[in-house]
Amino acid sequence: MSRKDPCQKQACEIQKCLQANNYLESKCEAVLQEMRKCCARYKGRSVCCSGFEREEREREKVKLASEG
């Protein structure tokens, strides 16, 4: 039996929020933050987090480049 994605609930909440707010990410910052927390908690175990994990890697690259 397949397991439910641990961050699927947060991913659905993001979609609902974006649809309700004309796809303005700024209106959905709270649900986006909850998704980031979930992705950090379940790193590598949630298919829903692929974009957020990529975002985090890019953020780390920028941080390292600015320090070096």
Contacts in CASP RR format, 6 or more apart in sequence:
PFRMAT RR
TARGET T0000
AUTHOR 0000-0000-0000
METHOD contacts of the structure
MODEL  1
MSRKDPCQKQACEIQKCLQANNYLESKCEAVLQEMRKCCARYKGRSVCCS
GFEREEREREKVKLASEG
5 11 0 8 1.000
5 46 0 8 1.000
5 47 0 8 1.000
5 48 0 8 1.000
6 38 0 8 1.000
6 41 0 8 1.000
6 42 0 8 1.000
6 45 0 8 1.000
6 46 0 8 1.000
7 35 0 8 1.000
7 38 0 8 1.000
7 39 0 8 1.000
7 42 0 8 1.000
7 46 0 8 1.000
7 48 0 8 1.000
7 49 0 8 1.000
8 46 0 8 1.000
8 48 0 8 1.000
10 31 0 8 1.000
10 34 0 8 1.000
10 35 0 8 1.000
10 38 0 8 1.000
10 48 0 8 1.000
11 35 0 8 1.000
11 48 0 8 1.000
13 31 0 8 1.000
13 34 0 8 1.000
13 35 0 8 1.000
14 28 0 8 1.000
14 31 0 8 1.000
14 32 0 8 1.000
14 35 0 8 1.000
17 27 0 8 1.000
17 28 0 8 1.000
17 31 0 8 1.000
18 24 0 8 1.000
18 25 0 8 1.000
18 28 0 8 1.000
21 27 0 8 1.000
21 28 0 8 1.000
25 32 0 8 1.000
35 48 0 8 1.000
35 49 0 8 1.000
35 52 0 8 1.000
36 52 0 8 1.000
36 56 0 8 1.000
38 46 0 8 1.000
38 49 0 8 1.000
39 46 0 8 1.000
39 48 0 8 1.000
39 49 0 8 1.000
39 52 0 8 1.000
39 53 0 8 1.000
39 56 0 8 1.000
40 56 0 8 1.000
42 49 0 8 1.000
43 49 0 8 1.000
43 53 0 8 1.000
44 53 0 8 1.000
END
